[in-house]
Amino acid sequence: MYPDFPEGAPCWADVRLPDVEAGKRFYGDLFGWTFDEGAGAERGFYTGAYAADLAVAALAPGGPGWTVYFAVRDAYTAAGRVVAAGGHLVSGPVSDGAVATVALAAGPDSAVFGLWQAGSHQGFERTGAPGALCRAELRTPDPALSDAFYPRVFGYPAPRPGGGTPPGPRIWRRGGPAGAGPGAPEVSRRPLRGGHARFLPHLGSADLAATCAEAVRLGGRVRAAPHPTPYGPVAVLGDDQGAVFAVCAA
């Protein structure tokens, strides 16, 4: 049974890769994921990934790069909020039959994210566990800009008027129950020195050091070794095709 994710909660993630078969080998060995047969050209060769037989992500041609999707009740209305708040639409909204209505958007900080209006596919069946999403974190060089945009789009708590923008990490939405399914992952943002803003999916790991070592063995890179954060230890990895993601203790 799929969960009913609340508005603004991370509800799905996919990774676009030049070589999907190579991606299946990398993530399959790293997290123990299994994969379905994949959709045909009519659905962009979308391939579902599973941990413990529960849906955790998807792979598709393109990229390389990860995209995090946020639950919305109406993708067209949410797309309007994106534009009104200063962002823009990259693609969509597009309905995939009764499966979902999806759009890709970018904020004024240029971070790309997805809008997901659930149909028969509501998103993750497993979260907060090894091999599954635990947190979606925006890394941004302009926290004030991001703090003004995302609360308007997703209803996250906005900074208090006159209170300024906290200089350090901030939680926009805490994890919590999501109906009969898994808890909805947390959403946070952290300042970034230089670079461009992006959402970084945090996937669970039972042993960060071992996961880092295995990623390197599989041809990936450790971009940031395990280090403490306000939410627990985190490492940032790149897969063997260059898509970047984080792993956190779970």
Secondary structure, 3 states (H helix, E strand, C coil): CCCCCCCCCEEEEEEEECCHHHHHHHHHHHHCCEECCCCCHHHCCCEEEEECCEEEEEEEECCCEEEEEEECCCHHHHHHHHHHCCCEEEEEEEECCCCEEEEEEECCCCCEEEEEEECCCCCCCCCCCECCEEEEEEEECCHHHHHHHHHHHHCCCCCCCCCCCCCCCEEEECCEEECCEEEECEEEEEECCCCCCEEEEEEEECCHHHHHHHHHHCCCEEEEEEECCCCCCEEEEECCCCCEEEEEEC
